[in-house]
Amino acid sequence: MKIAIANESHIKYAQVISQTISESAKVRGTGIAKRSAEYIIQRLVNGNAVIALDGDKFAGFCYIEVWGHKKFVANSGLIVHPDYRKMGLAKKIKRAIFELSRKKFPDAKIFGITTGLAVMKMNYELGYKPVTFSELTNDPEFWRGCQTCKNFDILTRTDRKMCLCTGMLYDPDKRTKIKKDKLNSKAFSRLQKIKTRLFLNKKTS
């Protein structure tokens, strides 16, 4: 298995990456923003992505988005092909894209929003901290990218203050030694259930 910084030679994988992201959203039933093949190609060409390959077969992917005049970057679209899940590959890809972000944008704050507990754990181990949406980029283009997520109406109803996703942020100016204690998974699971009941009940009432 090889994890590499993406380039033009990987354009041939754009369609399968887009399809894998879309299919994963359907299977999980959670909020995952869809991305077109054209959108993926842009990240491949500018070197703001990492791709995992098993020989010539696509295995996983994640890309960087740059916001607020390079003050913020997001590691987005983390996906592993179904044939390679439960092998620890997502964690390796996550670390690779994090290291690429730190190298290319050393002064930027790195953030993400996710409903996935597994991603929250990986972020936590890299030094991210849970934050409110107000601490993330206010670039409208980033938030418009959530339009393809099935929970977008929740984001708009709350004036972009909260959603089912949890915001997490790595601030290079506030680096602290990563503690060995683990993310409180039960607390985040309870929070996710509370938000789901709160927002989805409002939607159906």
N, C-alpha and C positions, 0 to 999 in steps of 0.2 A: 504494500500500500504506500502510495506517495502523495504527500500533501505539498502542493506547490503554489507559488504566487501566480495568479492567472495572467494570461496574455492573449494575443490575437489567435494563437494556435488552438485555443480552447473554445473558439466561437461555435464549433460544431456541437458543443454540449449545451448550448443556450436553450434549445427547445426542451430537452429532457429535464434540465434544471427547472424551467418554468412549469412544466407538467408535474414534476415531483412536488414542488411547493403547493400547487393547486390541489393535488390529490391528497396531500397531507392535511390540508385545511379541512377537506371533506371528512376524512377518517377521524380526525381528532374532535371535530365539532367545536373547535375553539377559534379565536380570532387570529387568523394569519392573513396578512395582506398579500394578495396575489401580485405576481410580477410577470410582465410579458417577456418574451424572448428578446425583444428589442431592448428592453430595460436592462436585462441581464448582460447583453452584449456590451453595453456602455461600460459596465463595471469590469468586464473581462479585458476590454481594450485598454482602459486607463490604469490597469494594474491594481485596482482597488478591490481585490477579491482573492480568496484562496479556494482551490479546488482539490478534492481528493480523488485519486484515480487508482483503480486496481488494474494495472496494465492499461488497456484502452477503455475500460469500462468505468462510467461515472459512478462515484460512490458518495460524494458529499460536497457541500459548497457553503460559503458565507461571504458577504461583501461589506464594504465600507461605504457609508454615505457621509458627505461633508456638509456641515451647516454653519450658519452664522459667521461667515468669513473665516472659516477654519477654527473657530473657537470651540465648536462641538463636532464630534464624529460619532456615528452610530454603527455598531456591528449588527447587521441585519440579515434576514433571509437564511439563517442557519438551518440547513437541511441535510439529512442523510437518506440515501436511497434505501428503500425497505429491505433490500438484500444484505445491507451492511449495518443494520441497527442492532443495538444491544451488544456492541463490540468495543465500546469506549471511543468510537470514532468522533462522535459529536464533541466530546471534550477536547480531543486533539485539534480539531478544526477551530474550536472556540479559542484555544490558546494561540494558535497560529495567526488568526485574524486580529487578536488582541495585540500580539507582538508586532504585527505589520502596522497596525494603527499607531502604536507608540513610536515606531521608527519613522513613519512618514509624517506624523502630526504630533510631535513630542509635547507640545504645549496645550493641546486640545483636551477638553473633557470628553470622556467616552461614555456613552449612555445607551440604554436600550429600554424597550417596554415589552413585557411578555406576560402571558398567562401561564406559562409552563414552569412548574416547580423545578424540573431538572435544569432548565436554563438559569433560573434564579440561583441555584446551588453553584453552577459553574461560574456565574458572575461574581458571586460572593467570594469564592476561592481566589479570584483574580484581583480582589480588592474593591469591587463595587459595593455601594451602599444603597439601600432603598431610599427613595426621595419622592417628594411630591412632583407633579407634572410642572409646577411653576419653576422648578430648578433645572428643567431641561430646556432645550432650545425653543425659542418662540418663533422660529422661522415657519411661516405658514405652509411652505412647500413640504416640509416634513409631515405636518399633520394632515395635509391633503393626501399624502400617501396612504393614510389609513382608510380612505374612502372605499377600498375594495374589501375591507374587513367587515364581517357581518355585524360587528358591534359598533360600527361607526355612529349609529344614531345615539348611542349612549354618550359617546364623546361630545357630540354636538349638544345634547340636552344638558350636559353639565358645564357648558362653556369651556370645554377642553381642560377642565380641572381634574377630572378623574374618569376612569373607565374600568373594565374588568381587568385590564393589564396593570401590572405593577411597574413603576418607573425605577430604574437603577442607574447609578452614576459612579464613574471612576474619575476622581479629580486629581490630576498630577500635582497640584499645589497643596494637597492635603493628604499626601501619601503617608500611610501608617503601616507598620509591620503587620502582615496578615496573621491574625490569631488562629490558633489551632482549633478553637471551638467551632462547632458546626452551625449552619443556618438552622434557625428554629422552624423546621418544616411544618410542624403542627400549627404554629401560629399563622404562617402564611396560608396554609390550607383553610383554616377557619376564616381568615380575612377574605379569601377568594369566595368561600361559600356565602359569606355575609353580603359581599358586593353583588354576587350573582342574584341572590334573593331580592336585594334592594332594587337593582336596576331592571331586572327582567320582570319583576312584579309591576313596576311603574310602566313598563312598556306595554304590558298586557291589560293594565287596568283602564 
